[in-house]
Amino acid sequence: GEVLERRPEGRSERFRIRAPAELAKYIAEKGSICVDGISLTVNAVEGAIFDLNIVPHTLAETTMDEFRPGRRVNLEVDLIARYLERLLLGERAAETGGGISEAFLAEHGFLGK
C-alpha cells in the first residue's frame, strides 16, 4: 500500500492509505488491518483508499510517527474475509480471482428477500 495523506485531527492523526486492488475488497469500515505489522482499526473506506485515526499513544509506541505521504507500507488484511470467500466460492475463487457479487450473495441466501 501507499500512504497518501497524514493530517492532524483533534489530538489524533488521520492517515489515508491506498491498498492494492487485490486487497481492497477485504478492507471494511471498523474492520481490522495490519500496516507494517501494526494491527489497527479501519475508520472509513472509499474504494481502494481507507482511513485510519491514530491516537497519540499508538504514534508513540509504533513506527507510525515516521509515516509520510509517498511511503510504501506492507498491508495484511483480515484472514476471516479470505476464508469466507474461499468457503463460499471454493474453486471458483481461484478461477475468477474472488469477487463476491450481489447476485452471488442473493443466490446463496445472504440477502433478504
Contacts in CASP RR format, 6 or more apart in sequence:
PFRMAT RR
TARGET T0000
AUTHOR 0000-0000-0000
METHOD contacts of the structure
MODEL  1
GEVLERRPEGRSERFRIRAPAELAKYIAEKGSICVDGISLTVNAVEGAIF
DLNIVPHTLAETTMDEFRPGRRVNLEVDLIARYLERLLLGERAAETGGGI
SEAFLAEHGFLGK
1 17 0 8 1.000
1 18 0 8 1.000
1 19 0 8 1.000
1 20 0 8 1.000
1 72 0 8 1.000
1 73 0 8 1.000
1 74 0 8 1.000
1 75 0 8 1.000
2 17 0 8 1.000
2 18 0 8 1.000
2 70 0 8 1.000
2 71 0 8 1.000
2 72 0 8 1.000
2 73 0 8 1.000
3 15 0 8 1.000
3 16 0 8 1.000
3 17 0 8 1.000
3 67 0 8 1.000
3 68 0 8 1.000
3 69 0 8 1.000
3 70 0 8 1.000
3 71 0 8 1.000
3 73 0 8 1.000
4 16 0 8 1.000
4 17 0 8 1.000
4 18 0 8 1.000
4 49 0 8 1.000
4 69 0 8 1.000
4 70 0 8 1.000
5 14 0 8 1.000
5 15 0 8 1.000
5 16 0 8 1.000
5 69 0 8 1.000
6 13 0 8 1.000
6 14 0 8 1.000
6 15 0 8 1.000
6 16 0 8 1.000
6 67 0 8 1.000
6 68 0 8 1.000
6 69 0 8 1.000
7 13 0 8 1.000
7 14 0 8 1.000
8 14 0 8 1.000
9 53 0 8 1.000
11 55 0 8 1.000
11 56 0 8 1.000
12 53 0 8 1.000
12 54 0 8 1.000
12 55 0 8 1.000
12 56 0 8 1.000
13 53 0 8 1.000
13 54 0 8 1.000
13 59 0 8 1.000
13 64 0 8 1.000
14 43 0 8 1.000
14 51 0 8 1.000
14 52 0 8 1.000
14 53 0 8 1.000
14 54 0 8 1.000
15 51 0 8 1.000
15 52 0 8 1.000
15 54 0 8 1.000
15 64 0 8 1.000
15 67 0 8 1.000
16 49 0 8 1.000
16 50 0 8 1.000
16 51 0 8 1.000
17 35 0 8 1.000
17 49 0 8 1.000
17 50 0 8 1.000
17 51 0 8 1.000
17 52 0 8 1.000
17 73 0 8 1.000
17 75 0 8 1.000
18 48 0 8 1.000
18 49 0 8 1.000
19 27 0 8 1.000
19 48 0 8 1.000
19 49 0 8 1.000
19 50 0 8 1.000
19 75 0 8 1.000
20 48 0 8 1.000
20 75 0 8 1.000
21 48 0 8 1.000
23 75 0 8 1.000
23 77 0 8 1.000
24 47 0 8 1.000
24 48 0 8 1.000
25 98 0 8 1.000
25 99 0 8 1.000
25 100 0 8 1.000
26 77 0 8 1.000
26 78 0 8 1.000
26 81 0 8 1.000
26 82 0 8 1.000
27 33 0 8 1.000
27 42 0 8 1.000
27 45 0 8 1.000
27 50 0 8 1.000
27 77 0 8 1.000
28 42 0 8 1.000
28 45 0 8 1.000
28 78 0 8 1.000
28 81 0 8 1.000
29 42 0 8 1.000
29 43 0 8 1.000
29 44 0 8 1.000
29 45 0 8 1.000
30 41 0 8 1.000
30 42 0 8 1.000
30 43 0 8 1.000
31 41 0 8 1.000
31 42 0 8 1.000
31 78 0 8 1.000
32 39 0 8 1.000
32 40 0 8 1.000
32 41 0 8 1.000
32 42 0 8 1.000
32 78 0 8 1.000
33 39 0 8 1.000
33 40 0 8 1.000
33 41 0 8 1.000
33 42 0 8 1.000
33 50 0 8 1.000
33 52 0 8 1.000
33 75 0 8 1.000
33 76 0 8 1.000
33 77 0 8 1.000
33 78 0 8 1.000
34 40 0 8 1.000
34 74 0 8 1.000
34 75 0 8 1.000
34 76 0 8 1.000
34 77 0 8 1.000
35 52 0 8 1.000
35 64 0 8 1.000
35 73 0 8 1.000
35 74 0 8 1.000
35 75 0 8 1.000
36 63 0 8 1.000
36 64 0 8 1.000
36 73 0 8 1.000
36 74 0 8 1.000
37 74 0 8 1.000
37 76 0 8 1.000
38 58 0 8 1.000
38 62 0 8 1.000
38 63 0 8 1.000
38 64 0 8 1.000
40 52 0 8 1.000
40 54 0 8 1.000
40 58 0 8 1.000
41 52 0 8 1.000
42 50 0 8 1.000
42 51 0 8 1.000
42 52 0 8 1.000
43 50 0 8 1.000
43 51 0 8 1.000
43 52 0 8 1.000
43 53 0 8 1.000
44 50 0 8 1.000
44 51 0 8 1.000
45 51 0 8 1.000
54 64 0 8 1.000
58 64 0 8 1.000
59 65 0 8 1.000
67 73 0 8 1.000
85 93 0 8 1.000
85 98 0 8 1.000
85 99 0 8 1.000
85 100 0 8 1.000
86 93 0 8 1.000
88 100 0 8 1.000
88 104 0 8 1.000
88 108 0 8 1.000
89 96 0 8 1.000
89 98 0 8 1.000
89 99 0 8 1.000
89 100 0 8 1.000
89 104 0 8 1.000
92 98 0 8 1.000
93 99 0 8 1.000
102 111 0 8 1.000
105 111 0 8 1.000
106 112 0 8 1.000
END
